[in-house]
């Protein structure tokens, strides 16, 4: 069972966080099948013995990474929406989705290991939909959230670097009218 991911603000946890960030980088380049713990350690700027102090083996690292990645996304949305009025929270969450898809290296695993990513989507899609649905309003909140997730997944599968267009598509799908 994966261990809970400690708070990244904990100074004693900096090395562990560097290893997890490095894991995202290496996974984005190589996928899980070719994940090298030596490469993760090098990317994180730590020795292999240091990596093994935090993670028993590759499976342990990947199990913890999956939890960390989900918490990373959840934390980013929570921080972006925390101080906002309710009617602005969904738009802030959509902006986080755009930002993450265009900057987060682990998300490019689709290019290296599509089979693995497609299998994981079955787990991730309901979580994304549920998270967005909490922020949607109106009688068709579930439909708006599901449609926005489908747009995000389409963007993920067939990437474009046009952030304005991607955000506009997500807003349209989720029925968000941004303040102008």
N, C-alpha and C positions, 0 to 999 in steps of 0.2 A: 504494500500500500504506500503511495507517495506521502512524503512528509509534508506538513503544512509549509507554505512558503513564508519565511519570516519577513517582517517589515523591512523594506529596502532602506529606510531612514536609519536603521540600527547600524551604528558604525562598525560593529563586530561582524556585520553581514556583507560588507563591501566586496569581499573576494567571491563569495557565493553568487552575488548579483552579477559580478563581472563574468563569471563562468556561464551563467544563464544567458546573458546578453551575447556572449561569444558563441554559445550553442545556436542561438537564432541566426547569427551570421554564417556559421558553418553549415547548418541545415539548409539555409537559403542557397548555398553554393553546391552542396553535395547530396542533400537528402538524408534520410535515416539509414538507408542501406549502406551508404559509404561514409557514415559519420565516424570520424576518427577522433578519439579522445586526445591524442597527441595534438591534433590540429586545434581542437577546442582549447586545450591548455595554452598552446602558443598564442591563439587569438586573444585569450583572456590575460596573457602576460603572467601565467603561473606555471609551475612545474607540474608534471603528471602526478607525483606524490601529493602535491597540494590539492589537485583536483580530486584524487581518491580520498582525501580527508573529508570532502563534502559529499561525494557520490561514490557508492560502492562499485558501480560498473556502468556500462553504457545504458542498460535497461533502467537502472535507478535514475540516471541523469535524464533520460527521456521521459520517465514517469513524472518526475518533479518538474521538468520543463513544460509539460502539457498543462499542469496546474498553474505554474508561474505565468505562462502565456495568457491563459484565461483571466487570471487575476490582474495581469498587466492591462488588458483591455478593459476589464470592469473598473479598475482604479482610474484609468484615463477618462472614462465616461463619467464616473462619479465625481471626479475633480472638476471636469468641464461643466457639469450641470449643477453643482452643489449650491452655489449662491444665486442662481438664476431664478426668475419667476417661472412658474410652471409652463406657461405658453412659449418660453424660449428654450426649454430643455431639449426637446426633440431635435431642433435645429443644431444645437451644440453637439449632440451625440452624432448627428450625421456628419458634421465637420470632423469629428474624431475618427469616424470610419474612413473618410477620405484621406486624412492625414496619415493614419496607420497603413492603409493599403499602398500609399505611395512612398512611404519611408521605412517601413518595418521589414528588415531583410528576411526574416523567417517566412514571411508570406509568399515569397517567390519560389517556395518549394514546388509549386505547381509546375514550374518549368523543368525541374529536375526529376521529380518523382510523382507524376500525376496520379498513378494508381493509389498510392498511399494517401494523398491529399483527398481524393474523391471518397475514399473509405472514411476518412476523418470528418468529412462534411456532414455525414449522417448524424454525428454527435454535436457538431458545432452549430449547424443551422437552427435547431430548436432553441438553443441557448441565445443565439443572436436575436431570433424572432421574439422570444420572451422578454429579453432586455429592452428591445425597442418598443414592444407593445406596452410596457409599463410607462413609457413616455408619450405614447400616442393618445390622442383624445378623440372623442366622437363615437358614433354608433358603429363605425367600421374600423375601429382601431386595430383589430386583429388583421384585417385585410391590408391596411396601410403598412403595418409592420412587416407582414409577410412579403408584400410587394417590394418594399425597400430592401429587404434582405436579398431577394432575388436579383435586384439591380446590382447590389454590392457583389454578389457572387458572380454575376455576369462580368462585371468590371474586373474582378479578380482573375477569372479564367481568360478573358481577352482584354488585356491591359491597355490602357491609354494613359498618357501623361497629362491630359487636359483636366486639371483639377476643377476648374469652374464648371465644365460640362458635366463631370461626374457628380459634383455636388448638386447641380441643377436637376439632374436625373433622380437623385435620391430624394430631393425635396419634392419633386413632382410625385414620385411613387408614394411618399409618406404624407402627401397633401399638406406640406409645409409652405406657407407663404412668408418668405423672409421679410423682415422690416427693411424698408428702403430709405 
